Amino acid sequence: MKLLKYVYFLIILYKKNMNPIVERNKEILKKFETMICHSDPAVQEKIAKEIVDEKAPLYSPTSPEPLIGPKGFLSVVYMMRKYFSDIQWKIIDMIAAEDKVAVSWELTATHDGEFMGKKPTGKKVRTIAMNFYYINKDGKIYKEQAGIGLIGVLKDLDIISSKLE
């Protein structure tokens, strides 16, 4: 009887940790990773339409106004590829809830385009970023919040530009 109760307890615990909405949200972010790393714009646009809400604002230092919807999210990817043609983002860690997903990203790239006035150096770059993605009931990203940390302080003090050119 004790063994049966223990097995029942394990089944309940397993089901609690396998919330279908939470698992769906994790899959959305895995698709997002594919979208931003894929080399074919047609594939990127197809995925973006599937997972990004048409009215989702993306706040970027590249624009005084939010970039909107799938095209807005992809415009940042296309812009970054001008400066770093081999740029890749990789999910390092992810924690999901029913309405949001926190993702730790690793970005790797080669500086092969003029970036913020800096001529191409050919240097490899690597950084870690943290973002929160808010998912609506339809399974689409409707908001993103980037953890900019020290970059925000540097921008506020005019140490770095708030526009990428």
ABEGO torsion letter per residue (X at the ends): XAAAAAAAAAAAAAAAAABAAAAAAAAAAAAAAAAAABABAAAAAAAAAAABBAABBBBBAABABBBBEAAAAAAAAAAAAAABAABBBBBABBBBBAABBBBBBBBBBBBABBBGGBBBAGBBBBBBBBBBBBBBAAGBBABBBBBAEAAAAAAAAGABBABBX
